[in-house]
Every structure is written in structure tokens, then in C-alpha cells.
Amino acid sequence: MSYIGRQPTIGNYTKIDTLSFDGSTVAFTLQTGGTNIVPVNENNCLISISGVVQEPSSAYVVSGSTITFTEAPSASDTFFGVVFGDALNIGTPSDGTVTTAKLSSSWYHKNNQTITAVSISGTENALLAGPVTVSGTVTIPSGATLVIV
């Protein structure tokens, strides 16, 4: 898929390399494994200085791979940070990793089964796939769609 600008980060949680503070520097390059990382924005970061979680936009801002704190952390402060992937785009799950428990409660999954009845509401769509036998009534109201593959 093509993007104008930077392609979104997809569901990746990246621990930021430790930053070394000197008590006067406010801007630092965000890296993991020595490679620059570019968060979507500061809201996609969890930043902790000496165990205190910092508030995005108030305590720091992110531009590209640079984090800039509103005040210079002291030389004795410790750092921990994580960059979260784009929460609106989970990407494509790996093959064989999605189970029926992860699907909505209206999803039905049966392999080589006999279903006694199929009934969907007027606002729902349904799909039956594989060797399925319906031994009872199939109810498909106006506005609903049932596809049998």
C-alpha cells in the first residue's frame, strides 16, 4: 500500500535505548539497537525518568526521532521508554494466529458440522464455509446477507 509521508508503525512495541543525562541537555535522539526510531507522536511513547512517568506534550514533545524535554533531566536520573505502534492499525495477523475466541461474539465457527438453525438480524451479514449441513431453518431478513461457500 502506498502512503504519502511516513508509513504507519503497525503494532510494534519498541524499547528505547537508555538515554544518558548530563543535567543540561534537553533534546535526545530516540534509538533502539543504535538505530533511530520515529514515533507517530509523543502520545505513542511511554517515558519514565527515575521511575516517574512523564506526561506527553507537557513534559516532552517528539519531532521525528528527537525527544525534547521541557526541563533537562539531572545527571543522576535514569531513563526508561517504550514507543508503541499505531493503535489504529493492527496490521495483518500471522497465519494461524487468530482463533474464534478473538472474534466478535456473533461469529460462529464450526468445521464439518451440522447446524440446526441459522438466524441473523436485518443488520448482520454471515458466511458459512466448508462442508456444512443446516438441518433446520435458515432465516435471512431484509437487509441481511448470508453467503455459503
ZAVO-685713 format. One record per residue (C-alpha): residue number from 1; x, y, z. Coordinates in Angstrom, 2 decimals. Example, Ala and Ser with C-alpha at 12.3 -4.5 7.8 and 13.67 -1.06 7.14 Angstrom:
residues 2
  num     east    north       up
    1    12.30    -4.50     7.80
    2    13.67    -1.06     7.14
END
This chain:
residues 149
  num     east    north       up
    1     0.00     0.00     0.00
    2     1.30     3.46    -0.86
    3     1.48     6.29     1.65
    4     2.15     9.98     1.34
    5     4.74    10.60     4.02
    6     5.88     8.06     6.55
    7     4.21     4.63     6.59
    8     2.39     3.98     9.89
    9     4.02     1.85    12.55
   10     1.94    -1.30    12.91
   11     1.51    -2.76    16.38
   12     5.21    -2.72    17.21
   13     6.33    -2.01    20.77
   14     9.94    -0.86    20.81
   15    12.05    -0.31    23.90
   16    14.11     2.86    23.54
   17    17.85     2.64    24.20
   18    18.88     4.17    27.51
   19    19.46     7.92    27.36
   20    22.38     9.44    29.27
   21    21.58    12.71    31.01
   22    24.10    15.44    31.84
   23    21.82    17.89    33.66
   24    21.75    20.50    30.88
   25    20.76    18.76    27.60
   26    17.03    18.71    26.78
   27    16.99    17.13    23.28
   28    17.92    13.49    22.62
   29    17.78    11.09    19.69
   30    15.45     8.14    20.17
   31    17.10     4.88    19.16
   32    16.72     1.16    19.56
   33    19.75    -1.00    18.94
   34    21.57     2.13    17.79
   35    19.04     2.81    15.00
   36    16.90     5.95    15.05
   37    13.20     5.36    15.66
   38    10.41     7.75    14.74
   39     7.26     7.54    16.90
   40     3.95     8.65    15.40
   41     3.93    11.42    18.05
   42     4.66    11.85    21.75
   43     1.35    10.19    22.67
   44     2.73     6.92    21.26
   45     5.54     6.96    23.85
   46     5.71     5.86    27.46
   47     8.59     7.77    29.03
   48     9.81     7.31    32.60
   49    12.55     9.35    34.26
   50    13.78     7.89    37.55
   51    10.57     5.87    37.83
   52     8.23     8.84    37.23
   53     6.06     8.56    34.12
   54     6.23    11.77    32.10
   55     3.16    13.43    30.60
   56     3.24    13.71    26.80
   57     3.13    17.27    25.41
   58     3.74    18.72    28.91
   59     6.99    17.07    30.00
   60     8.26    16.31    26.50
   61     7.49    16.54    22.78
   62     8.65    14.33    19.92
   63     9.60    15.52    16.45
   64    10.94    12.88    14.09
   65    13.41    10.82    16.12
   66    14.12    13.64    18.60
   67    12.57    13.85    22.06
   68    12.79    17.25    23.73
   69    12.09    17.59    27.44
   70    10.72    20.85    28.87
   71    13.40    20.67    31.58
   72    16.79    19.00    31.42
   73    16.82    15.76    33.43
   74    19.51    15.74    36.12
   75    22.72    13.78    35.55
   76    21.67    11.24    38.20
   77    18.27    10.50    36.60
   78    17.59     7.12    34.99
   79    15.58     6.58    31.82
   80    13.12     4.00    30.53
   81    11.00     4.41    27.41
   82     8.80     2.45    25.02
   83     7.38     3.51    21.67
   84     4.01     1.97    20.87
   85     2.90     1.16    17.33
   86    -0.07     2.82    15.69
   87    -3.07     1.79    17.80
   88    -5.48     2.29    14.89
   89    -3.79    -0.14    12.54
   90    -3.02    -3.62    13.85
   91    -1.66    -4.89    10.56
   92    -2.21    -8.38     9.21
   93    -2.15   -11.22    11.76
   94     0.29   -14.05    11.11
   95    -1.16   -17.21     9.56
   96    -2.90   -19.48    12.06
   97    -2.86   -16.94    14.93
   98    -6.49   -15.75    15.05
   99    -8.86   -18.00    16.97
  100   -12.65   -17.76    17.21
  101   -12.23   -16.50    20.80
  102   -10.64   -13.34    19.35
  103   -13.61   -12.65    17.07
  104   -16.84   -10.86    18.00
  105   -19.45   -12.76    19.96
  106   -21.69   -13.01    16.89
  107   -19.07   -15.03    14.98
  108   -19.72   -18.73    14.66
  109   -17.09   -21.28    13.75
  110   -17.81   -24.91    13.03
  111   -15.89   -27.34    10.87
  112   -17.71   -30.18     9.14
  113   -20.68   -29.62    11.41
  114   -24.43   -29.80    11.21
  115   -26.10   -26.56    12.27
  116   -29.67   -26.91    13.47
  117   -30.70   -23.36    12.53
  118   -29.24   -20.16    11.13
  119   -30.87   -16.87    12.08
  120   -29.32   -13.46    11.57
  121   -30.74    -9.98    12.19
  122   -31.57    -7.50     9.46
  123   -28.34    -5.57    10.01
  124   -25.95    -8.54    10.05
  125   -24.00   -10.40     7.41
  126   -22.93   -14.03     7.76
  127   -20.70   -16.54     6.00
  128   -20.83   -20.33     6.10
  129   -17.79   -22.08     4.67
  130   -16.78   -25.67     4.16
  131   -18.91   -28.77     4.36
  132   -21.79   -27.50     6.50
  133   -25.25   -29.02     6.77
  134   -28.17   -26.96     8.04
  135   -30.81   -29.35     9.33
  136   -33.33   -26.71    10.40
  137   -34.49   -23.27     9.33
  138   -32.43   -20.56     7.64
  139   -33.81   -17.08     8.39
  140   -32.41   -14.19     6.35
  141   -34.41   -10.98     6.86
  142   -34.36    -7.99     4.52
  143   -31.08    -6.08     4.87
  144   -29.08    -9.15     5.89
  145   -26.72   -11.21     3.78
  146   -25.81   -14.88     4.09
  147   -23.03   -16.27     1.91
  148   -22.44   -20.02     1.67
  149   -19.05   -21.03     0.29
END
